Amino acid sequence: MENLPFEIDNNDYVKLPRSIKTALVDGYLRFEEYSVLVWLWINANPRNGKAHVSYAGLSKDFKEKYSKNHINQLMLNLKRKKWIWFTGQQGRRSSFHVDIANYPLSNGAFTNLEHCKKQKSGRSESVTDDQSPAEVSTEVDDVRQKLESDKSALVERFSFTSKSSFGRSPKNDNEKKNKNNRSTRRPVRSFSPKSFEEEKCLEIAQYLEEADMSFILSALKKYGLTRIQSAHEKLKRTPAGTIENKGAYFNVLLSITSESG
């Protein structure tokens, strides 16, 4: 048996609770969130339970598998689910400290996020933990660069003649209902799921690179989560490079799936 290409230091380790794995298995953590949380846990300071990170640095740590904006979203998800806490990073590019919930400290104690938050802000959790839409994207330049493309996509998505935006035709009954709701947008970047079904819809909307949650939530109400997930799985099995508009093709698959039962 060949030796490992590195030496394992038995004196350098951290306590990692099995409850994190349970949260993943039970669907309370997505795998991407789980990966980032474990990474933060391993890199935290054992004396204070804080990890010193930046979105760009985390992206590099994961070999740029996740973009800075995606890391941002994952971190905000973990904050919303109360696994971690950090001060608002709107418009900042520098590194910052992240407090990890119930982290086992070297003195035998465990971190308390409520205590950490009060130390930094002097306000209670109900005041400081609300996620504002402005906080969702901290990479201001990246957002500006994407503004025009997102705007064009939205124009096409809600056009009377376009079949994009999940491929809906203006003659579709759902389109008539959606026109009445165009004044109320639900941006993907600031959407906070209130159920397991909405959490899964958010994941799919991010995969489809959608800017708004309205259509997929409408599909959830009409078709149910099982059909949406089935169409999503079929889309993921489609060979790369063969689809120009994932959202439009997803709607085609959703319609086929619903017709076939």
N, C-alpha and C positions, 0 to 999 in steps of 0.2 A: 504493500500500500504506500503510495507516494505521500510525502509530507505536504502540509498546507504551504502555500506560497508566502505565508506570513506566520508570525508567532502569536498565539493567543496569550494575552497577559491575564492570568487569573486574579491578579490583584487590582485590575482596572475593570470595574463593572458597575452597572446601575440596577436598581430594583424596578422592574417593569410589571405592573399589575395585570393579571389575566383578565380583569374586567374590561380592558381595552379590546382584547380579542372578542370577548362576549358582545361588546357593543357593535363590533364589525359584523359578527355572525347574525346578530339580531336586527341588523339594518339601521342602527342608530348612528353608525359611522360609515361613510362611503370609503372604498379602499384608498382613494387618493388622500382623503382626510386622515385616515388611519396611518398612512405612510408618513405624512408630514408630522403628525402628532408623535409618532415613535421617534422620528428624527430629532424633533425638538426635545423630547424626553432624554435621549441619549446625550445630547449636546448641552444640556442645562448645567448650570453651576450647582453642585450638590450642597453648597452652603446657603444659597438663597432660593433655589428652584427657578431661576430665571435663565432663559436662553437669549443670547445676543445675536440678532439676525437682521437680514435685510431681504426684501423680495428678490432683488437681483442675485444675492448670494445664495438663497434657497434654490432659485432656478438653476444656478450653476451646480449646486450640490446634487441636484437630481439630473445632471447631465443635460439640462435644458429640455427635458421631457415635458416639463410644465413651464409655460411662459410666466413672466413676472405678474401679468394681470391674473393669470389662472392661480398662481400661488397666492396672490392677494385675496381672491375669492375663497380659496380653501381656508386661509387663515381667518377670514371673517366668519366663515361657516363654523369653524372650531370655536371661535369667540362666542358666537350666537348660541352654540350648544353647551357653552360654559365649560369646555375643556381647557381653555386658555383665556388670558385677558391681556390686553395691551392698550395703550392710549391711542386715540385717533391719529392716523398717519396721512391725512388728506394733504396732498401736494408735496409730501416729503420723499426724498430719495435716500436719505441716510439710514443707517442701521438703528435698531431700537430693541428694547428689552421686552421679552414676552414672559409673563407669569404663567406657570403651569399648575393646573388644579391638583391638589392632593399629592404634590410631589414629595417623596421621602427625603428629608434633609439629613445632612451628616450628623446633626445633633439629636436625631431621633424623632424630631417633630415632623409635621406635614404642612405644606403651604395651604393658605386659606385665601381664595380669590377675593372674597368680600373684604378681608383685611387689607390685601394688596391694593385694591381699588380705592379704599378710603384713605390709605396713606398717600396715594398719588393725586387724588382729586378732591378728597374731603367731602364727597357726595356719595349717596347710596347707590346700589346697583341699579335700582329702577330708574335712576336719572342718567347714569353714565353708560349703561350697557345697550341703550337703544341704538340701532344701526341706522344712521342717516343715509339717504341715497347718495349724498355727496361724498361719503367716506368710502363707498364701494370701490372706486378706482383711484388709487394713489399715483398712478403713473400718468401724470397730466399730459406729457408730450405724446405718449402712446395713444391716449384718448383723442387728442387733437388730430393725430395722423389718421385715425380711423373714422373721424367724424363725417367726412365727406362720403366715404364708402358706406357707412351705416345709414346716412341720410338717403343715399341713392337706393339702398336696399329697402328702406322703409317706404319710400315713394313707390317703388315697384311692388312691394308687398301689399300696399293698401290701394293700389290703382284699380280703377273700375274695369280696365281691360286686361290686367295682368292675371296670370294663373299661378304666380308665385305666392309666397306667404302660405306655405304648406300646400301650394298648388290649387288653391280654391278659385273657382270660376265665379264671376259676378252673378251668374244665374243660380248659383247654389243658394238654398234657403238660409244656410248659415251666414252667408255673406250679407244678406239683408239684415240679419240680427246684429252682425258685427258692426255695420255702418252706424247703428244707433249708439254703439259703445266706443266710438273712436276718440271721444274726448277723454276717456279714462284709459290710460296706459299702465301697464304693469311690467316695467323694465326687468329683464332677466338679471341684470347686475345688482339690483336692489331688492329682488323678490325674496321674501322670507316664507318658506313653506310652513303650513300649519298642520300638515298631516303627512303620513308616510307616502300616500299617493302623490301629493304635491311635490314632495322631495324627489321622487322618481321622475316626475314630469320636468322638474328643474334640471336634473342631470341630462335628460334627453334634449331639452331645449339648448343647453350648453353644447352638447355634441353636435346639434344641428346648426350651431352658431347663430341662433335666433337672437334678436334684440328685445323681443316682447313676448310675454307669457300668455297673452290673451287667447291665441288660437289653440295652443296645446291644452290649456285649461278648458276651453270649449270642447275640444276633442275628448278630454277626460270625462266631462259631463255627459257627452253623447254616447261614446263608445265604451268607456271604462278603462281601467289601467291595463287589464290583460291584453286587450287588442292593441293598445299603444305600445306596450312592451314587445309584443309579437312583431309589429311593424318595424320597431327599432332594431330587433335582432336580425330581421331579414335585410335591413339596410346595412348593418355592420358586416353581413356576409357578402355583400355586393363587392366585386373586385374594385380596388382603388383605381382612380383615374377614369372611371366610366360614368361618373355622375357629375354634372355641372352644378346642379342646385339640389343639395341634400334635402332641404325643406320641402320642395315640390315633389321630389321622388318619395319622400316619407309619406306625404299625403296620399299618393297613388297607392303605396303599399298598405296604408291604413284602410283605404276604401276597399281594396281587394280583400284584405283580411276580414273586414266587417261583412262583406258580401259572402265570403266563403264560410263565415262563422268560426 
